[in-house]
Amino acid sequence: MGQQSPILSIEHISKEFYGNVVLHDVCFDLKAGEILGLVGENGAGKTTLMRILFGMPVIAETGGYKGKIIIDGKEVNFSNPFDALDAGIGMVHQEFSLLPGFTTTENIVLNRESMKATFLNDIFGDRMSVLDRPDMKKHAEAAITKLGVKLDPDMLISEMPVGHKQFTEIAREINREQTRILVLDEPTAVLTESEAEVLLTALRNLAKLGIAIIFISHRLHEVVSVADRIVVLRDGLAVKDTPVEGVSVRDIASWMVGRSLSADIKQATEKRDFGPEILSVEHLWVDMPGETVRDINFSVRKGEILGFGGLAGQGKLGIPNGIMGLFPSGGKVRLNGKEVPLNEPRKALETGMAFVSEDRRGVGLLLDESLRWNIAFTAMQIQGKYLKPILGKLLTIRDESAMKKLTEEYIEILDIKCTSSSQKAKELSGGNQQKICLAKAFAVQPDLLFVSEPTRGIDVGAKKRVLDTLHKYNREFGMTIVMISSELEELRSICDRIAIVDEGRVAGILPPGAEMAEFGLLMSGEKTLAAQGADRG
């Protein structure tokens, strides 16, 4: 590309949300006609960076950002997306923003429609102009041709296949004459392989016309095939900025997930003996919005910790929520050889399973009740524990002293920071609320514990305590655990096997000591191992 100066420079961009640093000192340049692949796991900071670039109101509303955005050598400060559009930045988001009842043409030229005068203009002025439909169609066809795809300019969006909607979104952005930078956020996520190939060809055509492109995708083979350069974000840092030449998908996957913290990783050599199969799941589907499970099969042996990982939205959270009856589900689930009724939360608990939900405020806690009431509640409801008979067993009342003793035990075991066992759950910090959810599940003494995102949103010290406690209950009391987490390092630190979920199915099962790149490949959908180990301990 020679020594041409960059069209866009991102300089030392940092951003915090409520004290949580999501971007830290990110820098990179983009030249005209260059395709930059921006990659990173969910939560790495890609979307926040693009929101800053596009002037999204949420950035200013949360205290703005540090650093500079420079276009054509001049610093810009966009207060809204219209400023970004005026500066020549087009963005295609993951969610479509098309008007279903309008045609391809009407969507492409939206807010830039051609008008023609009528005889009434002389009397009433410009507002009596009408749409110049032939000219609008000409503009739309020019954008479609520039993109190099086949689109019917007269088709209604509501009648279009998904791929054509994506092309219409892009055509709309390049129809703006000033668009020189195009940002595409996961543009191929909804496309078939052949449609994705057409899109990648279209992007190469646009780059040849001098349009600079930021291409965000989890499909790493597409990034390698279309990008000139790759920037990898991890935990808010730009950890790699390199030309694509000679870079493999495996390289990118390992940069994305980072090198392993070997001291915390379970030694692959550790041999453990497990009991017989305790849980078997066949052809499970779960209709959980944003976390759909399509067809999951796995089994767990007594005393094992099985982990489920994968990118956000691929279905891992749907697994425990479906089995525990919180979302509509189907398939076959057996615990200790007996079938577990689906879609009935109480019966799932009665079979001997417990669940620590990722939604601790919505599902996990009685926020206005005391800690002792929270911890004892499920055991009381399902198993009749912590109740004492009165009037010759005619009635039962809560056994307050037993509840107090139980709660004080867990306050000590889990190091729960509170004033007393009668304090209200809503008054505790997030990390301590999470510990209460764990204590509530442990109090049931389940045969099998599902724990979902056990350390989400809590500090490092609390994370360690929660993981250590799960490890202790597994090792010392033989509790079988199925743990779902977005944090791969966490899964590797305590699990015996880790299943990666991709598009609602198990892409593969690996031992915790497998290379990070192997996990990265499964998470990015690049490689599906036959679900080996699914039925082995």
N, C-alpha and C positions, 0 to 999 in steps of 0.2 A: 504493500500500500504506500510505499515511499515514506517521506517525512511530513506528509500533510498534517496540519494541526487538527486536533480533535474537534468534532462538532459538539460533543458533550463531555464535560468532566465532572465526576463526582469526587469531591475533595473533603476528606476527613469528616464524613457524615456519622454522627452519633445520635441515638434516640433512646429515651427512657419512657416507659409507661408506668406511672405510679411507683417509681423507684426501681423498676425492673428494667435492666439495660437490655434492649433488643438489637441494637446496632452499635458497634464501637469502632470509630475511626476507619470507616470503609472508604477506599479510594479506588477508582478506575476511570479510564478514558474510553470513548467510543468515537470512531472515525466514520465519515460518510461512506456508505456502501459496505460497512463491516457488519457481520452477524456475530453478536456476543451471546454465548450460552451462559445463562445465570442459573446455577444449580445449588442445591442444598436441601437438607431434610426439612420436613414441616417444622416451623418454629425457628428456622435458621435466620430469618429476617428479610427474606426476599420480598414478601408482600409489603412489609412496612417500608422498605427502600423504594418500591415503586409508588407507594402512596405519597411519599415525600416528593418524588420526582413529578408526580401528576397533580400536586397541590390539593390533595384530598383534605376536606375540612377536619377530619378526625385528628390530623397531625397538629394543626393549630390549637384545636380544642384540648389537647393533652400536653400543652406546653411547648409546642414547636420542636425544632431539632437544632443540633449544632453542626457546623460545617458549611460547605458552599456547593451550590449547583451552578455550573458555568456552561452557557451555551454560546458558541461562536465567540469565545473569549470574554463574554460579559456575564457577571453574576446575575442570576435571576432569583426572585422570591415569589413563587406563585401562591396567591391567596385562595384560588379555587381552580377546578379543572379547566374552566374556560380560558384562564390565563395560559395554561399549559397547551391547550389546543391552538391558541393564537400564536404561541411560540413554535408551533410545528411538531408537537408531540402527540401521537395517536396511541390509544391504548385499547387492547382487546382483552376483556376480563374473562375469568372462568365462566361466569354466569352470563347468558345472553341478555342483551339490552335492546332487542328488536321489538317492533310493534307487530303482533301476530296478524292483525287484520289488514296490514299494508302489504304492498307488493315489494319485490326485491328493489325495484327502481325507487319507490317512495322511501324505503329505509335508507338506501345509499345516499340519497340527496337530502335527507331529512334536515330541516332548518337551513338548507341552502338551495331551496327550490327556485327554478327559473320562473320568472313571471313575464307576462306580456300585457301590453296595454289594450284596453277596449275603448269604444267610443265614449263610455261613461267617464273615462279618466279626465276628459276635458272639463267635465262639470264637477265631479266629486274628488278628483285628485288620484294619487297613486293607489289608495286603498281599494279601488275598483279593478285593479289588475287581476288577471286570472293566471292559473298555473299554465306554464308553457310545457305541456307534457312531452312533445317530441324532443325538445331541448333537454328536458330532465332525463329522458331515456338515453339520449346521446351521451350525456355525462356518465350515466350509470354504466353503459356499455363500454365506455373508454376505461373506466376503473376495472371492470371485469376483465377486459382485454389485457390491461397492464398486469393484472394478477395472474392471467394465463390459465383461467379455469372456465368450466362450462356452467353458466348460470342462466336461468330463464328470467329476463328482466321483468316479466309480467306475472310471475308466479307469486301467490300469497305466501307469506312466511309460515302461516299456520299449516300449509300443505307441504312444506319442504322437509326433506330428510335432514337429520342433524348436521351432517357435513356441510350441506349447502348453506345452512344458517351461519356456520362458522366463517365460510368464505364471504358471505354477505357482510358480516361484521367487519372483516378486514377490508373489503372493497369500500365500505363507508369511510374508513379511516384514510385510505389512500386517495379517495375522491377529493379530500380537502387539499387544495393546491399547495398549501404551505407545509403539509406533513413531510417532515424529513427524518423524524425519529419514530419508530414504531415499536411499541412494547407489546409482547404477546405472552399472556400468563396462562400456561398450560393449554395451548390452543389445540393440541392433538388428543387431550384426555377423552374427548367425546367422539373421536373419529375412528373409523375402521383403519386397518393397516394401509389399504389402497388409497383411502382419502387422505391419510396422513402423508403418504408419499407425494400426492398431488400438492398438498399444502407446502411441503418442504421445497419442492420444485418452484412453487410460486414465490416463496421467500427468497430463493436464490435469484429469481428474475428481478424482484424488487431491489435487492442489493446491487444488482448490475446497473439499475437506474440511479444509484447513489443514495437510496434510502438506508439509513442506519437502523439496525434491528437488535432489540434485546429479546432473546428467546428463552423463556423460563419453562423448563420441562423436567418431569421425573423420568421420562423415557430417554435414558442416557444414550442409547444407540442413535437416536434422532439428533441429539445435541452434537455427538461426534461427527455425524454425517453432514450437518448443515452449518455448524458454527466455524468461524475463523479463529475465535479465541474463547477461552472458558474462564469464568470467575466462579470460584466455589465459596459459598458462605457457610460457616459453621458456628453456631452459637453467637450470631451477630458479628462475627469477624470474617473479613475476606482472607481466607487461609491460602488461597491459590489464585494466581492470575497468569495464565499461560497460553501460548498458541496451541491450537488443537492438534497440530501435526505430531504424530508419534504418540499421542495420548490414547489410552485404551479405556473402555468402559470400566474395567476393573480398577484402573488408576483413580478415576473420578469417584467411584463408589467408596474407595478407601479414604479419599480426601474428605468426602461428605460426612462419613461417620467417625472419622478420626482414628488415630492409632489406639490400640487397646491399653487400658491402664492395668497392666498385667498383675500388679499386686492385688487388685480387687477382684480379678477374674478367677472364677473357680478353676482349679487345676483340672485339665481334661483327663489327667491320669487318675483322678479320684474315682475309685470303684465303689459303688454302693449297691447293696442288695435290696431289692424292693419286694413287696408282697405280691399277691395276685392282682389281677385287673380290678380296679374299684369303680371306674367310670368308663363307659363306652358311648360314643356319640357318632351317629350315622346319619349322613345326608341332612344335617341341620340347616334350616333356613330361618332367617330372622328378619322381620320387616321393621328395622329400627332406622328412622330417618337419619341419613348421613353416615350410617354404619351398617349397611345392609349385608347380611350373611347369605350367600347364595347356595353353597353346598360344602359344608365342613364335616370332615371325618377325623376323629382322633380317639385315643384311649389313654387312660392314666392308671399307673399301678400304685398300690397302697404305699404310702411313705414317700412318694415322689413329689418334686416341685416341677411342674410343667409351665413354661412361660409362653405367652403369645405376644409377639411384636409385629411391627409393620407400620406403614405411614398412616397418617390421619385419614379417616374416611374410607379405609379399605375393608372394615368389617370386624376388626378385633374386639371392639367394645360391644358389638352386637352379640357375641358368643355368650358371656355370662348373663347379660340382660335378657336374652331369649330363653336360656335354660331355666333361669329363675322366674320366668313368667311375667316379666315387666313389659315385654313387647311381643306382638303376635309372632308365633314361630311354629315350625313343623319339623318332622324327622323323628328319629328314635334316640332317646337318651335312657341309659340304664345305669343305676347306681347299685353296687353290690348284687348285680344280676337281676334286679327288679326294675321294671319300667317306671320312669319318672313322668307323671302327667305334665304335659306342657300347658302353658297359658293359665296356670293356677298357682300364684305365688305362695299361698299358704301350704299347699301340698308339696311344693318343692322344698320348703323349709322342713316340713314334717318327715320327708324322706331322709333327712340327715345332712343337708347341704346348708351352707351359709354364704352370704354375699356381702362384701364390702364394696359399695358402689363408688364409681368415679364422681357421682353427683352427691357429695356428702350432705350438702345443705338441702337438696330437694328430696332425696330418698333416704339418706343415711341417718339424719338426726331429728329429734324432737327438740327444736331450738329453744322453746320456752320452758322446757322441763329440766329438772336437775340431772347431774351427771349419773347419779345412782339409778334414776328412773330410765335414763337412756341406755345404760349398760345392761340392766336386768330385763328390759322390756321384752325383747324377742324370746328369751329363755322362759319368761313368765307366760307369755301369750301362747307359745307353741308347745312348751314342755311342762307347764304348770309349776316351774321352779319359783323360789322366793315368794311362795304363798304359804300361809299357815291356816289350818282349819279352826273355826270357832263354832260354838253352839253344837257341839257333838258332830262336827264335820258337815253341818247343814250349809255353812257359808265359809268362804275363805277371805282372808284379808292379806294385804301385802306384808311381808316379813321385813320390816324396815331395817332391823339390825343385821339380818343376813345380806340385804342389798347394800348396806353401808360397808360391811366387811368385804364383800366382793369388790365394790368400787375402790376401796382403799388399797386392796391388793393390786388392782390394775394401775392405779395412780402411781404406785411404787414401781411395778414391773416396767411400765411404759414411760416413766418419768413425765407424767402429765402435769403441766404447770397450771395449778388452779388454787383457789382459796380453800375449798373444801369439797366434799362429795355432794354437798347440796347446792353448789353453784350451778347456774343455768348454762346450758351448752352454748347458747348464743354469745356468751361473754368470753369464750375461749378463742385463742388465735387459731388460724387455719390448721397449723401443724398439730395442735392439741385436739382440735375437733376430729382430725383424721385418726388420732390415737384412740379417741372415744369410739369411733366406728369399728376399729379393730377389736377393742375390748368387748364391744357388744357381740361381735361375731365369735370371739373366743369363748364367751360365757355360755354359748349354746353347745360348746364342745362338739363341733360338727365332724362327721366322717370326712367331709371334703369342703374346703374353703375356697371360694372364688374371691380374688381380691383384684380390683380394677383401678389402675393408676394410683397405687398406694401412696406415692410421694408427690403427686402433682401439687404445685403451688406451695410447697413447704420448704423451709430452709435446710441447709446441708446437715446440721446437727440432728434435726428431727428426722430427716431422710435416713440417716445411718441407724437411728434408734428403731425406726419402723422396720427396716430391712433386717436388722439384727434380731428383732423379736420374731419376725416370720421364720427366719432361719432357726431360731431356738425352738419354736413350737414344732417345727418340722422335725428337727433332730432329736429333741428331748421327749416330745410327746407323740411323735410319729404322725403328726397331722399332715394329711395330703393336701397340697395347695396347687391351684391353677391361678397363675398371676398374669395379668394383662398390663402391659406398660409401653409407653412411647419411648422410654429411656432404655436403650439397648444395653448400656453398661450395667444398669440395675438388674436386668434379666440375667446377664452373664455372671453377676456376682453371686446369685443364690440359686439359679435354676439348674436342673439336671439335663433338661432338653429345652430347646427354644424353637417354637413353630412360628414361621413368618406368614402373615396373612396378606394376600394381595388380591384385590377385586373379589372379595367375599369367599375366597377359597384358601386352603393351605398351600402356599407355594413350595414349602419345603420345611424340614425339621433338621436342626443342626445341634451339635453339642456346644456348650458354652465356650469351649476353647477354640472353636473354628475361627478362621481369619475374619477380620472385620469386613474385608472385601466380599467374602462369601455372603455375609448377611446383607451387605449393600446391594449385591446383585439380585438377591431374592426380593428385597424391598422395592427395588426399582422395576420389578416385573421383567428383568432381563433374562432370568433363568428360573425355570420351575423344576425343582427336583421332584421326582416321584415322591410322594409324602413318606419318604423313607423314615423309619423309626417311629412312624405314627402308631404302630401297634407293638413297638418294642420298648422295653424299659431301658 
